[in-house]
């Protein structure tokens, strides 16, 4: 295939990938909203609701390292399509149960576990294939469009889910999700996952190694990549400390500041809007030159926002001012998360060898999520014992300290040696004047 045809195919991939991701993300989030609503209505039990959340998080966390090996060993297109087919079958199974004997919590929990696993396989397979689907110059655009799809789904799914749940039956709702998932399968089947990296990936498939050996090889590869190890440590510690905000935000606004429920919902929506706006911006601008430096700035602002969330607890503010303040904070936080994640993911796409991408991305996901449940339990206890503002301010200080230590100037210059040269050039110009 000549270069012109490859670029045209890559453009097709960009939009097909975006539409497929939008359909699957939107369907998944609307389903999660409706099922959560159904569980709470049917049982009135917070424990039943929490168990469904655990069924969504735990399977993908436990299975991610194994998924990485499988995704690196077998054709990624096949895995992505099989995962989407399995999603369709899981929804079809729940539809069959709902029609024949009525929905039960057991059937919902089993379906949630299956969907958690299939979405994880599909997500890692696609993430590992970005450099095979699109040309190097448009990797940032692809990652931004991916994030844009997720953000748009996060904004629209509660409204659509609430509307559909109120006017149609659960079986009809599941039929719509089934149809959307089928469309995603058809779109993915038309894509060439090895357009830009075929020979390398195919050679890797021929290697004979056990699953354990493959997983060990992935860990060994990581240990030889100081940049990746730094990113993993940041993901582990930052996600753990950020649990202080995730737990504390709702607690502060609802319990301490008595914000109205619809206003609280609007502040939550502002977060997704911030993500969407930055995703659009990054999809149209040129690639960021110093991704780790930009990510450092984004994480620092996240830490400042964490501390800033305590301001209405320290100083009395009029209700409308307080509401507007949190809207701005959440917009900024959503933007920062995209500004942190997208450049880092682009850098990882370019630096990780293709034959290790599945294992590395799945390990990063596992590590990033590993301490979050512990963090949520710990901070849930701390907020019950100590004043919320001091818990969040102390966590914010530690958060900033971790970032400034792990991403100190020496580390940034090691990753971006051209940055030091540019700094010297600017310094020499200043001295000349």
N, C-alpha and C positions, 0 to 999 in steps of 0.2 A: 504494500500500500504506500503510495507516495505521500510526501509531507503535507500537501494541501488537503488530501482526503482524510489524513489522520487528524488534522486540525478541525475539519468539519465534523468528523465523528466525535472528537473531544467536546466540541460545542454542543452537539446532540446529547452527549453524556451529562454535561453540566445541567441542562434543563430537565432531562429525564430523571437524573438522580435527585434533583430538587423536588420535582413533582412527586416522585415515588416516596421520598422522605416526608414530604408534606402530608401525603395521604396516610402513610403508616403512623406518623406522629400524631396527626389530628385524630385518626380513628382510635389510637391507643389512649390518648388523653380524654377524649369524649367518653370512651368505654370506662376508664378509671373513675371519671366523675360520676357517671350514671350508676355504676356498680357500688361505689362508696355511698351514694345517696340511697340506693336500694337497701344496702345492709343496715344503715342507720334507721331507715324507716321501718324495716321489717323486724329488727331486733331491739332498737333503742339502746344498743350496747356499745360503749366505746372500746371495750376489749375485742369485740368481733370486728370492729372497724380497724383497730390496731393490728390484729392478726392478718387481715388482708394486706396491710402495708408491709408487714414482715414477709408475707408470701411474695411480694413484689421485689423486695430488696435482697433477702437472704439467698435464694437460689442463684441469682446472677453473680453475687459476691463469691459464693463457694465454687461455682462452675467456671468462672472467668479464666483461671490459669489453664485448665484443661481445654477450654474453647480456643485459647491462643495457639496451642499446639495443633489442634485439629485444623484451624484456619490456615496455619502455615504449611501443613502437610498436604492438604487436599485443595482442589480448585476453588477459589473464593466465590466465583460466580455460582457454582453448584451449591455451596453452603448458604449463600444469601437467598437463593431461590427456594431451597429446601426449608430454610427458616421461615420464609414467608408462607410457604405451603402449610407448614406445621401450625403457624398462626391461624391460617384459614380453617384448618381442621379442628383446632382447639375451640374456635368460636362456633364452628358448625356443631361440635359435640355439645357445647353449652346450650346452643339453640335447640338441639334434639331433646336434651334433658328438660328444658323449660317447656317445650310443647307437650312432651309425653307425661311427665310427672311433676312439673313445676320446679322452679329454681330452689336449690338448697344451698346452704352455706358451704357444705363439703364440695359440691360441684363448682361453686364460685372460687373457692380456695385452690382447688386443683387447676382450674383454668388460669388463675392469676399466676401460679407457679410456672405453668407451661409458657404463658405469654412472656413472663420475665426472662425465661431461658431463650426463647426464640428471638426476642428483641435484642438480647445481648449478643447472640451469634450474628444476627443480621447487622447490628451496629458496628461490631469489631471487624466483620468481613468487609464492609463498605469502607470503614476508616483505613484499613490496611491496604485497600485497593485504589485509593485516590491517585497515587502516582502512576498507576496503570490505566486509569480511566481518562485523566486529563494531562495536558502538557504541563511542564514544570512552571511556566510563566503564569499559569492560572490556578495554581494550587490554593493560594490565598482566597481567590474568588470562590472556588469550590467549597472550602471550609466555611466561608462566610455565608454562602447560600444554604449550606447545611444548617448552620446555626439560625439563619433567618427562618427556615421552615419550622424548626423546633420552637422558636420564639412566637411565630405567628400562631402556631397550634396552641401554645400556652395561653395566648391572649383570647383566642376565639372559642376554644373548647368548653370553658365553663358556661358561656352564654348559649352555645349551640346545644351542649349537653342538657342544660336546664330546660331549654325550649322543647327539645325532643322528648325528654323524660316526662314532661308535663302533658304532651299531646299524643304520643304513640305508645303502644305496648312494648314490653321488653323483648318479646320475640321479633317484632318488626325492627326494633332498634338493632338487634343482633344481625338480622338479615342485611341491613344497610352496611354494617361494619364488615360483614362477610363479602359483600359486593366490592367495597373499597379495597379490601385486602387482595381480592382476585385481580383488580386493575393493577395493583402494585406488582403482582407476580408477572403479569404480561409485560409491563414496562421494564422490569429488571431482566427479563429474558432477551430483550433486544440489545442489551449492553455488552460491550466487549471489555471484560475486566483486565485483560492483558494487552491492551492496545499499545501502551508505552513500556511495558516491562515483561513481555511474554517469555523470552528465552530464559531470563534469570529465574523466574518463578517456576517454569516447567522443569528446569534442571534440579531445582531444590526438591521437587516432588519425588524425584527418583531416589533420594537418599533413604536408606533403610535404618531406622532407629526406633526404639520403643518410645512410648509416651513419656516415661520417666526420664529417659535420656534426652528427649526433645525439650522437656521442661527445664532440665538442668542446663542444657545448652543455652536456653533463653536467659536464665539467671546469670550464667557465666558471661554471656555477651553484655548484659547490663553492667556487670561489675567492671568491665573493661571500658565503659563509656562514662567518664566523670560527669559530663553534662547531664546525661539521663539520670544518673544517681542523684544529682543535685535536684533535678525536677521532681523525682520521686519523693525525696525527703521533704521538699516544699509542699507537695501535694498531701503527704501524710500529716504534717504538722499544721499546715494552714487549714485543711478541712476539719481537723480536730478542734482547733481553736475557734474556727468560724462557727462551730456548733453553738458557741456562746451567743452569737447573733441570731442563729436560726431558732433557738429555743427562746431567747430573751425578747426578740422582736414582738412576737405574738403576746407574750406574757406582759410586757411593758404597755403595749397599746391597749390591750383588752382589759387586763386586770388593774393596772396601775393608773392609766390615763383615761379609762372608760370610753374609748373611742367607739362610735356607733358602728354596727356590723357592716353596713354598706360602705361607709367611709374606709373601714379597714380593708374591705375587698378592693376598693379603688387603689389603695396604696400597694396592695399585692399585684394588681394589674400593671401599675407603673413600672414595676421591676421587669416584667416581660416586654413592655414598650421600650425601655432602655436598651434591652438586649437586641430587640428588633432594629432600632434606629442605628446602633453601632454596627450590626451585621450588614445592613444596607450600605453604610459608609465604607466598611472594609471591602465590600464586594466590588466597589467602583474605583477605589483608590489604588495607587501602585503598591507593590509589595513593601512591607515594612523592612527597613534595612537592618535594624538592630532589635530583633524580636525579644531577646531576653531582657534588654534594657527597658523596652516598652512594658513588658510583663511586670518587671520590678515596680515601675511607676504605678501600674494598675493595682498591684497588690497593696502597695503603700496607701493608696487612696482608699482601698477597701478597709484597711485597718483604721484609717481616720474616720470613715463613715461609721464603723463599729462603735468607736468612742463617741462620735457625734450623736448617735441615737439616744444617748443619755441626757442630752441638753434639756429637753422638757421636764425631766425629773429633777434637774438641778436648779432650773429657773422656771418660774411660772409664766406660761405663754397663753394668750387667748386661744380658744379652741380652733378657730379657722386658721390661725397662724401655725398652730401645731400640726394640723392636718396638711396644710401646704408644705410645711417643712419635711414631713415624712414622705410626701409625694416626690419631692426633689431628691431626698436621700435614696429612695428606691429606684428612681430613674438613673441616678448616678451609679448605684451599685450594679444594676443590670448592665449598664454600659461598661463598667469596669471588668465585669466577669468575661464579657466577650473580648475586651481589649487584652485580657490576660490569656484566655484560652486559645484564641485564634492564632496569634503570632507564634505561640509556643507549639501548637499542633503543626503549623506549617514548617517550623524549624525541625520538628521531630520527623515529619514526613520525608524531609530531604536528607536527614542525617542517619536514620535507621536503615540498615540493610534490608532489602525487600523480603528476604527469606526469614527475617526475625520480626517483622512488623506485627503479625498477629499476636505472638507471645509478649512482645514489649507493650503494645497498647492494652492487652488484657491484664497484664501485671500492673500497669499504671492505674487502670480502673479499679483493680482489686485493692491496691494499696491506698488509693484515694478514698475508698469507701470503708476501709478496714476499721478505722478508729471513730467513724461518725456515730455509730450506735452507742459506743462507750461515751463519746463526748456528749451526746444528747441525754443519756442517763445521768452523767456527772453534773452537767449544768442544770438539769431538772432539779437535782438535789440542792445545788448551791443557791439557786434562785429562791428556793423555799426557806433557806436558812439565813442568807445574807442579803443586804439591800441590793436591788437589781443594778443600780447605777455603778456600784463599786465592783461588782462581778464583771460587768461589761467593760468598764474602764481598765481594770487590771488585765483582762484577757486581750483587750486592744493593745495595751502596752507590750505584752509578751508577743503578740502577733507581729507587731512592728519590729521588735527585737529579733525575732526569728528570721524575718525577711531580710533585714539589714545585715544579719550575720551570714546567712546562706548565699545571699546575692551581693556580697561586698564587692567593691570596685575591682579587686584583683580577679575575682571569678568572672565578672562581666568582661574584663579585658582579655581574659584567657579564651573565652568563647568568641568574642568579637575583637580580634587583634587589630582590625582596620579602624576600630573606634579610637584606639590609642594613637594611631597615626594621624587621624583627623584632629584629635585634641592637640597634638603637637603642631600641626599645621596652623590651627587657629591661634595657638599660643605664639608661634613665630610671627604671624601677621600682626598680632597685638603689640609685640615687642618692636616690630619694625616701625610702628606709628609712635 
